[in-house]
Amino acid sequence: MIINAVQVAPKRASKETYVIFLAKGEKIEPFDVRDQWVKRALEREEFENGFGEIAILSSPEPDSPRYVCVGAGESDTATAQMWLRLIGTICRFLQNKKIARYTLALPFWYTAKPVDILRSTVVAIYASTYRFNRYITDVARIVLRPKTVTLFVPHDITAGEATGAIQVGVTIGKAADNVRELGNMPPIHMTPTVLAQEAKKVAHGKLVVKTLGPKQLKKEKMNGILAVSEGSKEDAQFIIMEYRGGKKNEKPLVFAGKAVTFDSGGISLKPSQKMDEMKFDMLGGATVIAILEVVAALNLPITVVGLVGAAENVPGDGAYRPGDIITAKNGKTIEILNTDAEGRVILADVLSYASMYKPKTVIDIATLTGACVVALGENYAGVFSRSDEIALALKKAGLASGEHMWHMPLDDDFKKNVQSTIADTRNTGVVSDGDASNAAAFLEYFTDYPWVHVDIAGTAWGGDKPYRSVGATGSHVDALVRFVEEQI
């Protein structure tokens, strides 16, 4: 797929497809005076410029191009998230129509900076045209991506700025594609060992990537990761990714990820309904890998570390049990009351390990709780932190990218709720109400640095939408990269 930008109206070409976005009350302005028939055709369609409304207009003249008009709703209420959905909706629509080449005429009225419009547009093109085709053998069923998408940019932006913004968008789009691909893989083929191998593939000489297997994990006293994996024949893996783009001795920004490549719940077995979706429980770790990939590819002048705890949580003759007490890497003891609350047990070790870097800030990313989905739905990730400053910075990055985040409560009442009577902490709350905050309070036991927990359980995967296909979404890669950029 080739994506490029032009700042002069493209030459009128037969069989070419031009996409024009019309806000409420806006009149169409064709690229060429010979195509005034478009206005009349649009009137016949009774097009009302409603959000996501689409009209394909074709002239009876053989040499005329095809216009596709897309309703954008009220221009003064446009947001980055609406723009992502609008671009995604039309790109997916054209893809299903098997239109391989088209031009998107980006509107004047969208108030974001031109470079942001281009970046977001490219990210949306990748998100909407991705399909998981790896296991489909019937070629006729495979829907291909467009060959060429041209972006007509009627804005005050130089050619160099346009090219740079598109390249950033492509880099993020490809990394988010990788998150989708890894998440959609069946658990028989996406194991902790395979995920570790995938992390090494994105290094490209710019990242130092190391992995620790069971022997090294035991030596490091990372008993939480080991406990979760004990019921499985698949070995646990701890993935370490280091990018040293900042100044010497600069405190790193650390991303910590949960990657449960399949979560049956262990001995506390989940209901069978939708258990197949638990292959997606590794998407926090996949997101961390993508962030490091993008930061390195863009040569950002900052030091960033990625830490991913990968394991499979299934019942077996060696599986950890409710009632067990486990000692995490930092020496804190954990009473296990539910083996299905395994992600936080893994992150206990990952967050403890992060302390060795003396980090500037640690952000953990995890598909951690169904409670966060209940609280925020599928369009917001939950942000849990004692630092209003960090939470606000993440919220701003989410608004700019269209991948929203919301600051959730975290205080001592929640921390008391996960205090054990026979150990330092317990992996479920005394009271289950507010469990997303309970989980965050549990994680706080294993931090001694500025820290924020991002729960992506609601946003990481989902059903079929007009602007994306079913499965892993690749969401929040762009938002978290934007957060990194703001730290420079």
C-alpha positions in Angstrom: 0.0 0.0 0.0 1.4 3.4 -1.1 0.3 6.5 0.7 1.3 9.9 -0.7 0.3 13.6 -0.5 -0.4 16.3 -3.0 -1.1 19.9 -2.5 -2.4 20.8 -5.9 -5.8 19.4 -7.0 -5.1 16.1 -8.8 -5.5 16.1 -12.6 -8.9 15.0 -13.8 -8.6 11.3 -14.8 -11.1 8.9 -16.1 -12.0 6.0 -13.7 -10.3 7.8 -10.9 -12.1 7.9 -7.5 -12.1 11.2 -5.5 -13.4 11.3 -2.0 -14.8 14.6 -0.6 -15.8 15.2 3.0 -18.8 17.5 3.5 -19.7 19.0 6.8 -23.3 20.0 7.6 -24.4 22.9 5.3 -21.2 22.6 3.2 -21.5 22.6 -0.6 -19.5 20.4 -2.9 -16.7 21.9 -4.9 -15.5 19.4 -7.6 -11.8 19.4 -8.5 -12.6 20.4 -12.1 -15.1 22.8 -13.6 -16.1 20.2 -16.1 -17.6 18.2 -13.3 -20.4 20.5 -12.3 -22.8 17.6 -12.8 -21.7 16.4 -9.3 -23.7 19.1 -7.6 -26.9 18.1 -9.5 -26.3 14.5 -8.8 -25.8 15.1 -5.1 -29.1 17.0 -5.0 -30.8 14.0 -6.6 -29.3 11.7 -3.9 -30.9 14.0 -1.2 -27.5 13.9 0.5 -27.8 15.6 3.9 -24.1 15.5 5.0 -24.9 13.3 8.0 -22.0 11.7 9.8 -20.8 8.6 7.8 -23.4 9.1 5.0 -21.9 8.0 1.7 -23.0 8.7 -1.9 -21.2 7.4 -5.0 -21.7 9.7 -7.9 -20.8 8.6 -11.5 -21.3 10.6 -14.6 -22.7 9.1 -17.8 -19.8 10.7 -19.6 -17.2 8.0 -20.2 -14.2 10.2 -19.4 -15.4 11.5 -16.1 -14.0 10.5 -12.7 -16.1 9.0 -9.9 -16.8 11.1 -6.8 -17.6 9.7 -3.4 -19.1 12.2 -1.0 -18.9 11.5 2.7 -21.0 13.3 5.3 -19.0 14.6 8.2 -21.7 15.9 10.4 -21.2 19.2 12.3 -17.7 20.6 11.6 -17.5 22.6 14.8 -17.8 19.4 16.9 -15.2 17.4 15.0 -12.8 15.4 17.2 -9.8 13.2 16.5 -11.8 10.1 17.3 -14.6 11.2 14.9 -12.0 11.8 12.2 -10.5 8.3 12.7 -13.9 6.8 12.4 -14.8 8.9 9.3 -11.6 8.0 7.5 -12.0 4.4 8.6 -15.6 4.1 7.4 -14.9 5.4 3.9 -11.6 3.4 3.5 -13.3 0.2 4.6 -16.3 1.0 2.3 -14.0 1.5 -0.7 -12.0 -1.6 0.2 -15.1 -3.8 0.2 -16.0 -2.3 -3.2 -12.5 -3.4 -4.3 -11.5 0.1 -5.3 -7.7 -0.1 -5.3 -6.8 3.5 -6.0 -8.4 6.7 -4.7 -7.8 10.2 -3.5 -9.0 11.6 -0.2 -9.5 15.4 -0.2 -8.8 16.4 3.3 -11.1 19.2 4.4 -10.3 22.8 5.3 -12.6 22.9 8.2 -10.9 20.3 10.4 -9.1 22.4 13.0 -6.2 20.1 13.9 -2.7 20.9 12.7 -2.1 19.7 9.2 0.7 17.3 10.3 -1.7 15.8 12.9 -4.4 15.4 10.2 -2.1 13.6 8.0 -0.7 11.4 10.7 -4.1 10.5 12.0 -5.5 9.8 8.5 -2.7 7.4 7.7 -3.1 5.6 11.1 -6.9 5.3 10.3 -6.2 4.0 6.8 -4.1 1.2 8.3 -6.6 0.4 11.1 -9.6 0.2 8.7 -8.0 -1.7 5.9 -6.3 -4.4 8.0 -7.7 -7.9 7.7 -6.5 -11.1 9.4 -6.1 -13.3 6.4 -3.3 -15.7 7.5 -5.5 -18.8 7.9 -7.9 -18.2 4.9 -7.1 -20.6 2.1 -10.0 -19.5 -0.2 -8.3 -16.7 -2.2 -11.7 -15.4 -3.3 -12.5 -14.5 0.3 -9.4 -12.4 0.9 -10.1 -8.6 0.7 -6.9 -6.8 -0.3 -5.7 -3.4 0.8 -5.8 -0.5 -1.6 -2.7 -0.2 -3.8 -2.5 3.6 -3.7 -4.1 6.3 -1.5 -3.4 9.9 -2.4 -4.1 12.6 0.2 -5.0 16.0 -1.2 -3.9 18.4 1.4 -5.3 21.9 0.9 -3.4 23.3 4.0 -0.5 25.5 4.8 2.1 22.7 5.0 5.4 22.2 3.2 6.0 19.1 1.1 8.7 18.0 3.6 6.3 18.3 6.5 3.6 16.3 4.6 6.1 13.6 3.7 7.3 13.4 7.3 3.8 13.3 8.8 2.9 10.5 6.4 6.0 8.5 7.3 5.3 8.8 11.0 1.7 7.6 10.3 3.0 4.7 8.3 5.4 3.7 11.0 2.7 3.7 13.6 0.2 2.1 11.3 2.6 -0.8 10.6 3.4 -1.3 14.3 -0.3 -1.3 15.2 -0.9 -3.8 12.4 1.7 -6.0 14.1 -0.3 -5.8 17.4 -3.4 -6.8 15.5 -1.6 -9.7 13.8 -0.1 -11.0 17.0 -3.3 -10.7 18.9 -5.4 -12.4 16.3 -3.0 -15.4 16.1 -4.5 -18.6 17.6 -2.9 -19.5 21.0 -1.6 -22.7 19.6 0.7 -20.6 17.4 1.1 -17.5 19.7 3.0 -18.8 22.7 5.2 -16.8 25.1 8.3 -18.1 23.2 6.9 -17.0 19.9 6.0 -13.6 21.3 9.6 -13.2 22.5 10.8 -14.1 19.0 8.5 -11.5 17.5 10.0 -8.9 19.8 13.5 -9.6 18.5 12.3 -9.3 14.9 11.4 -5.6 15.3 14.8 -4.6 16.8 16.4 -3.8 13.4 19.7 -3.0 15.1 18.2 -0.1 17.1 16.9 -2.0 20.1 18.7 -4.3 22.5 16.3 -7.2 23.1 16.9 -10.0 25.7 14.6 -12.7 26.9 14.6 -14.6 30.2 13.3 -18.2 30.3 12.3 -20.2 33.4 15.8 -20.8 34.7 16.7 -17.1 34.6 13.3 -16.1 36.0 13.9 -18.4 38.9 17.3 -16.9 39.4 15.7 -13.4 39.4 13.1 -14.5 41.9 10.3 -13.6 39.5 8.0 -16.1 41.1 4.7 -14.5 40.0 5.4 -15.1 36.3 6.6 -18.6 37.0 3.5 -19.4 39.2 1.0 -18.3 36.5 2.7 -20.5 33.9 3.1 -23.6 36.0 0.0 -25.3 34.7 1.2 -25.0 31.0 3.7 -26.9 28.9 4.6 -23.5 27.4 7.6 -21.8 29.1 7.1 -18.3 30.5 9.2 -15.6 29.0 10.3 -12.2 30.2 11.1 -9.8 27.4 13.4 -6.9 27.9 13.7 -4.2 25.1 16.0 -1.2 25.5 16.3 1.9 23.3 19.0 4.3 24.3 18.2 7.4 22.2 18.5 9.9 25.1 21.4 11.5 26.9 23.9 9.4 28.8 22.7 8.5 32.3 19.2 9.7 31.4 16.5 8.1 33.5 14.4 5.9 31.2 10.7 6.0 30.5 9.6 2.4 31.1 6.6 0.6 29.6 5.6 -2.7 31.3 3.2 -5.1 29.6 1.1 -8.1 30.5 1.1 -10.8 27.8 -1.0 -13.8 28.8 -1.0 -15.7 25.4 -4.1 -17.6 26.5 -6.0 -17.2 29.7 -8.3 -20.0 30.7 -8.5 -18.7 34.2 -6.4 -21.6 35.4 -7.9 -23.6 38.3 -10.5 -20.8 38.7 -11.7 -21.7 35.3 -13.6 -19.2 33.2 -17.0 -19.9 31.6 -16.7 -21.5 28.2 -18.6 -18.7 26.5 -16.2 -16.3 24.7 -13.2 -18.1 26.2 -11.7 -18.1 22.7 -11.3 -14.3 23.1 -8.8 -14.9 25.8 -6.1 -15.2 23.1 -6.3 -11.4 23.2 -5.0 -11.3 26.8 -1.5 -10.7 25.5 -2.3 -7.3 23.8 -0.8 -5.2 26.6 2.5 -6.8 26.0 2.1 -6.6 22.2 1.4 -2.9 22.6 4.6 -2.4 24.5 6.5 -4.1 21.8 4.9 -1.8 19.2 5.7 1.3 21.1 9.4 0.4 21.3 9.4 -0.5 17.6 8.0 3.0 16.7 10.3 4.9 19.1 13.3 3.2 17.6 12.2 3.6 14.0 11.6 7.3 14.5 15.0 7.7 16.2 13.4 9.7 19.0 15.9 11.4 21.3 14.8 9.7 24.5 15.7 6.5 26.5 12.8 4.0 26.6 12.6 0.5 28.0 10.0 -2.1 27.4 9.4 -5.0 29.8 6.9 -7.7 29.0 5.9 -10.7 31.1 4.6 -13.5 28.9 2.9 -16.7 30.2 0.0 -19.0 29.4 -2.6 -19.5 32.2 -4.2 -23.0 32.0 -5.0 -25.7 34.5 -2.6 -28.6 34.9 -1.0 -30.8 37.4 1.5 -28.1 38.4 -0.9 -25.2 38.2 -0.9 -22.6 41.0 -3.9 -22.7 43.3 -6.2 -20.5 45.2 -4.7 -20.4 48.7 -1.1 -20.3 47.6 1.2 -17.6 48.8 3.8 -16.3 46.3 6.8 -14.1 46.9 7.3 -11.5 44.1 10.6 -10.2 42.9 10.6 -7.2 45.3 10.0 -9.5 48.3 6.3 -8.7 48.8 4.1 -11.7 49.4 0.9 -12.3 47.5 -2.1 -14.4 48.7 -3.7 -16.1 45.7 -7.5 -16.1 46.0 -8.4 -16.4 42.3 -6.0 -17.8 39.7 -8.0 -15.9 37.0 -6.6 -12.6 38.5 -3.3 -13.7 37.0 -2.3 -10.6 35.0 -1.7 -8.5 38.1 0.5 -11.4 39.5 2.7 -11.3 36.4 2.9 -7.5 36.5 3.9 -7.7 40.2 7.2 -9.1 39.0 7.5 -6.9 35.9 7.0 -3.7 37.9 9.4 -4.9 40.6 12.0 -5.5 37.9 11.5 -2.0 36.5 12.8 -0.5 39.8 16.3 -1.6 38.8 16.3 1.1 36.0 15.6 3.9 38.5 13.0 5.1 36.0 11.6 8.5 35.3 8.1 7.1 34.9 6.7 3.6 34.5 3.5 2.9 32.5 2.1 -0.5 32.6 -0.4 -1.6 29.9 -2.7 -4.5 30.4 -6.0 -6.1 29.4 -6.5 -6.4 33.2 -10.1 -6.3 34.3 -13.6 -6.8 33.0 -14.6 -4.2 35.6 -12.9 -1.5 33.5 -14.9 -2.5 30.5 -18.1 -2.2 32.6 -17.0 1.2 33.8 -15.8 2.8 30.6 -17.0 0.6 27.7 -15.0 -0.1 24.6 -13.9 3.4 23.6 -11.9 4.4 26.7 -8.8 3.0 28.4 -8.7 3.4 32.2 -5.8 5.4 33.6 -4.9 4.8 37.3 -2.3 7.0 39.0 -1.7 9.1 42.1 -0.1 11.6 39.7 -2.7 14.0 38.2 0.1 15.4 36.0 0.9 12.0 34.3 -2.8 11.1 34.0 -3.5 14.5 32.4 -0.6 14.0 29.9 -2.0 10.6 28.9 -5.5 12.0 28.6 -4.2 14.8 26.3 -2.3 12.2 24.2 -5.5 10.2 23.9 -7.6 13.2 22.8 -5.0 14.1 20.2 -4.8 10.6 18.7 -8.5 9.8 19.0 -7.7 6.9 21.3 -9.3 8.1 24.5 -8.2 7.5 28.1 -9.9 8.4 31.4 -8.5 9.0 34.8 -9.9 6.5 37.3 -9.8 6.6 41.1 -6.9 5.2 43.1 -6.5 5.8 46.8 -5.7 4.2 50.2 -9.2 2.7 50.6 -8.6 0.6 47.5 -5.2 -0.4 48.8 -6.6 -1.5 52.1 -9.2 -3.6 50.1 -6.4 -5.7 48.7 -4.5 -6.1 51.9 -4.2 -9.7 53.1 -4.5 -11.0 56.7 -1.9 -13.7 56.1 0.3 -12.0 53.4 1.3 -8.5 52.3 -1.4 -8.4 49.7 -4.1 -10.5 48.0 -4.8 -10.7 44.3 -8.5 -9.9 44.6 -10.2 -7.3 46.8 -12.1 -8.1 50.0 -15.0 -6.3 48.3 -15.2 -6.9 44.5 -16.9 -3.5 43.9 -14.5 -1.2 42.1 -12.3 -4.1 41.0 -10.5 -2.1 38.3 -9.3 0.2 41.0 -8.6 -2.8 43.3 -6.3 -4.3 40.7 -4.5 -1.0 40.3 -4.1 -0.7 44.1 -2.6 -4.2 44.1 0.0 -3.2 41.5 1.0 -0.2 43.5 2.5 -2.6 46.1 5.2 -3.3 43.6 6.2 0.2 42.6 8.6 2.7 44.2 8.7 5.3 41.4 6.3 7.5 39.5 3.8 5.1 38.0 0.6 4.8 36.0 -1.5 1.8 35.1 -3.4 1.8 31.8 -6.2 -0.8 31.6 -7.0 -1.5 27.9 -9.4 -4.4 28.4 -12.2 -2.5 26.7 -10.3 -1.1 23.8 -7.8 -3.8 22.8 -10.2 -6.0 20.8 -13.8 -5.8 19.6 -16.5 -6.7 17.2 -17.0 -5.7 13.5 -17.4 -2.0 13.0 -17.9 0.2 9.9 -14.4 1.6 10.5 -12.5 -1.6 11.5 -12.7 -5.4 11.3 -13.4 -7.8 14.1 -10.5 -8.8 16.4 -7.5 -7.0 17.9 -7.7 -3.3 17.3 -4.1 -2.1 17.7 -5.6 0.8 19.7 -3.5 3.2 21.8 -0.2 2.7 20.1 -0.4 6.2 18.6 -1.6 7.7 21.8 1.2 6.2 23.9 3.8 7.2 21.2 2.4 10.8 21.4 2.9 10.6 25.2 6.6 9.6 24.6 7.0 12.5 22.2 5.8 15.0 24.8 8.4 13.7 27.3 11.3 14.8 25.0 
